């Protein structure tokens, strides 16, 4: 508007002026206005041609200067941005190296899984070492290739952290050498570049679980020890009282033998003699109970196994059912050993009881058939 007003002003004053636009290939950059000092003279055509060339050259120079300034400013901004990017890149590289060091030096196996394919995307060296695979081998393994869980359970365990954000559970892994290890897994979902991944921290708890099992076993053994100690104390007290009663029975039995005639054929004398022998065996049994309760010492002495067997079977024959026959085949020569007569007698009685029970009974409670013990 101001240029238009200025030109109208010159025209109104009857000034002779020269107008020329400052054009460039991109746009019109302005207009040249000139006032002739000698209005009566005409400008030659050649001068006008040269004048136009000069004006166009000036317009191009102005545009080049402007472009140069723009390029210079843009280049300065680019260099500034490049410097900032290089600085950011260096900081990013330092942070990446720092986190890579933490990733590799972690005391836990760290594995980043693709939840869809179940293949590992990233993992530290410890994850490979704990399973016994090289990085190239481990990269080609899916979860189910070394996990002992069923594929349905694996998929469920993957889905849980995706839905809840995190999940902690225990599982078992089979190493390359077929060794099975107990593993504690802490899994959570992370998002990288718009995709979801499963980040897992794995801890081998095999030794911890073994130590816990050993601790529980020791506690059980300690409880059993205290229980047996209490039982032995109780058994010792009962054995002492029972031993006193046996002493009275043995005393009256031996006294009865002294009052009976010395006749081996007397059935009463034989019965009392067997009674005295049985009481003697019972006292030996009480001695074993005292030994068990750490209140006595077990006596080992020479003894004839055949004689003890005959004596024991004679006592047991009266307890046999009527439809079971007892046949003995014991040599006359003595078989001498060093041991406890009561323990030997207990072994024979146990064998006898097992043999009788092995014959069996029918549904009516009667013996199936005659047997030989």
CORHU-V264983 format. One record per helix or strand of 3 or more residues. SS is the DSSP state (a for helix, b for strand). FROM is the first residue (numbers start at 1). TO is the last residue. If there is no record, write none. Layout:
[[SS/FROM/TO] [SS/FROM/TO]]
This chain:
[[a/2/12] [b/17/23] [b/28/35] [a/45/105] [b/109/113] [b/119/123] [a/125/131] [a/135/139] [a/143/145] [a/151/164] [b/166/174] [b/180/192] [b/195/204] [a/206/259] [a/267/292] [b/301/304] [a/305/319] [b/336/339] [a/341/359]]
